[in-house]
Each structure stands twice: as structure tokens, then as C-alpha cells.
Amino acid sequence: MPNDTHSPHASHGPLRRMIASVFALLHTRLELIGIELAEERERIIAVIFLGLVAVMFAMMALIGLTALIAVAFWDSYRLQVLAGITAVYAIGAVICAIRARSGLHAAPIVFEATLHEFEKDREMFREP
């Protein structure tokens, strides 16, 4: 009977350390995803709030401008002036909608830093 000083679990040591390292790596990446989600949520809330405030002030200004122009031309060209103001507002709305749509398509990639870290991790585990 040979003198066996190795325990049966000793061969599992490197494998367990590797699995523990992989789980630690995944844990770190998930924390990064959480941080990026929180940052994106805060940014979106701030943009929406400022956008709503801007829309409110713009609507008040447009109502005031419309009333001012309509009163100024009430006796002579009221229908033409109101039609012109309506056309200007409609054109402005279309331009804003097109720019908003292009802004959504040009948005940065969400979780870009996390994806970059996952790519680095994948490269590290590839065989040379």
C-alpha cells in the first residue's frame, strides 16, 4: 500500500480556484452593469424633466406670440396671419420630430464599458 499524502480533494484545488475566479469576475461585471444602469436612469430622468420644462415654457411663449401677432393684425389679415403661424408651428414640429428621431438612432451603446470588459475577459481566456 503506497504512502499517499495527497488528499482526494487536492486535485480539485486549482479547478475550484479557477471557478471562484470566474464567479468573482462575473460578480464584478454585474456590479459594473448595475452602476451603468443607475447612471443611465439618472441621465434619462434629468433629460426628460428638462425637456418637459422646456416644452412648457416654449408653449407659453408660443401662446403669447400667437396672441400678440393675432391682435396686431386682427383688423386686416387675421386669417392669413393665423394660417401662417399655424404653418410655422407645424414645420417646427416636424423638424423637431425628425431631429429627435435621429438623436435616438445616434445614441451611444448602452453598457459600452461592460461590453468592453467582457471582450477583454474573453480574450484573456482564449488559448494562445
Steps between C-alpha positions, in 0.01 A plus 500: 500500500669818387532788739254750350536844656270675253141541599235411242390868495847636424455449126190717513691797645603668171161428344319651797725804494433543128124470550518743792695743281241473223218567745689795649552635149130463419410665829719799415347528154148484640586778744624706204173436318308618807704819524450573131125437533476743791696767311287456188179518704609824667601651167170407337295639789692830488459528121128425517445752778690776322326414176157530661589834659631627166182389325286675762689830464501473121123444493442803721723711275326376186157573642612850591659557158192369319271728699729800441518446124130423468406818689743709293345385169141448617343772286675427170646149449391295800428172315819515291712578806345219705550257207865611468563457873343154487722405204812622682407296808432190288834532318679546833329191641605289200862622522513423873349154448757417231789620717369306803476185289855541371619566856354168611673317217835668579485417872812342652510128565358417841740303722794585274753474785357167613508359150861615464594326827326179391695512174826537694400206722420285199838581344672408824340155509570416137780261434816652348 
